[in-house]
Amino acid sequence: MTVSRTSGFRRSWHDHFEPAADLDPLVAKRMRGYLDQIDYTTYASNQAVIGQALGQTDAGKFQRLAVAAAQARTLWVASAMTMTQAGAPLGAEQVAELARLRTAFEELSEVYEAMRRMVERGYLGYRAPAE
């Protein structure tokens, strides 16, 4: 699995089975069947574990998470602006503090992405707002 960092988010790409051109068609079909079973087992396991631990989510939970991430981002940027206002180079403690604030923002952003993927993949139930 390859992991890269883009736009502040970790992205991963999974290598999935692609039969070689010279692979016997029956063997390739059997392998696809095995891999489908593996994928379903993973899906069912995620749905059971995540569903039991987190229950359902809704727009309010996403909004609270989004607000927390926005506040963390704002604190990180505002702190940097305050620290650089005098024009002096930042000290090691200031840089460490900015790194801590950035990490908090990135972690909250990652949680949002993870929760969204859980809903998208059907691992986490989503209760739509009443219309």
C-alpha positions in Angstrom: 0.0 0.0 0.0 1.3 3.4 -0.9 0.6 6.4 1.3 1.1 10.0 0.2 0.3 13.4 1.7 -1.9 15.7 -0.3 -3.6 18.9 0.8 -3.0 18.1 4.4 -4.6 14.7 4.2 -3.0 11.3 4.1 -4.1 9.3 1.1 -3.5 5.7 0.5 -3.9 3.5 -2.6 -4.4 -0.2 -2.3 -3.1 -2.6 -4.9 -6.0 -4.8 -6.0 -5.8 -8.0 -7.8 -5.3 -7.7 -11.6 -4.8 -11.0 -13.3 -1.7 -11.4 -15.4 -2.5 -11.8 -19.1 -1.2 -15.3 -19.2 -3.1 -16.5 -16.1 -5.6 -19.3 -16.7 -9.1 -17.8 -16.8 -10.5 -20.3 -14.3 -7.7 -19.6 -11.8 -8.2 -15.8 -12.2 -12.0 -16.3 -11.7 -11.4 -18.4 -8.6 -8.9 -15.7 -7.2 -11.5 -13.0 -7.8 -14.0 -15.0 -5.9 -11.6 -15.4 -2.9 -10.8 -11.7 -3.0 -14.6 -10.9 -3.1 -15.0 -13.0 0.1 -12.1 -11.3 1.7 -13.5 -7.8 0.8 -17.0 -8.8 2.1 -15.5 -10.1 5.4 -13.7 -6.8 5.8 -16.9 -4.9 5.1 -19.0 -6.9 7.5 -16.3 -6.7 10.2 -16.0 -2.9 9.8 -19.8 -2.5 9.8 -20.3 -4.6 13.0 -17.4 -3.1 15.0 -17.9 0.6 13.9 -21.6 0.4 14.1 -21.5 -1.1 17.7 -18.9 1.4 18.9 -20.3 4.6 17.2 -23.9 3.9 16.6 -25.4 6.3 14.0 -24.2 9.7 13.1 -26.0 12.8 11.8 -25.5 16.3 10.5 -25.1 17.7 14.0 -22.1 15.4 14.8 -20.5 16.3 11.5 -21.1 20.0 12.2 -19.5 19.8 15.7 -16.5 18.1 14.2 -16.2 20.7 11.4 -16.5 23.5 14.0 -13.7 21.9 16.1 -11.5 21.6 13.0 -12.2 25.2 12.0 -11.4 26.4 15.5 -8.1 24.4 15.5 -7.1 25.8 12.1 -7.9 29.3 13.2 -5.9 28.9 16.4 -2.9 27.6 14.5 -2.9 30.4 11.9 -3.7 33.1 14.4 -0.9 31.9 16.6 1.5 32.0 13.7 0.4 35.5 12.8 0.9 36.7 16.4 4.3 35.0 16.7 5.6 36.6 13.5 4.1 40.1 14.1 7.4 41.4 15.4 9.4 40.2 12.4 11.9 38.3 14.6 12.8 34.7 13.8 10.7 32.1 15.7 12.3 30.2 18.6 12.3 26.5 19.0 9.5 26.7 21.5 7.3 28.7 19.2 7.9 26.4 16.3 7.1 23.4 18.6 3.8 25.1 19.6 2.9 25.8 16.0 3.6 22.1 15.2 1.4 21.0 18.1 -1.5 23.3 16.9 -1.1 22.1 13.3 -1.2 18.5 14.4 -4.4 19.1 16.3 -6.0 20.6 13.2 -4.7 17.8 10.9 -6.0 15.1 13.3 -9.4 16.6 13.5 -9.5 16.9 9.7 -8.4 13.2 9.4 -11.2 12.2 11.8 -13.7 14.1 9.6 -12.4 12.2 6.5 -12.5 8.9 8.3 -16.1 9.4 9.5 -17.2 10.5 6.1 -15.6 7.4 4.5 -17.4 5.2 7.2 -20.7 6.7 6.1 -19.9 6.4 2.4 -18.9 2.7 2.8 -21.9 1.8 4.9 -19.9 1.1 8.1 -21.6 3.9 10.0 -25.3 4.7 9.8 -26.3 8.2 8.9 -29.6 9.7 10.1 -30.6 12.3 7.6 -32.1 15.5 8.9 -35.9 15.7 8.8 -37.2 17.6 5.8 
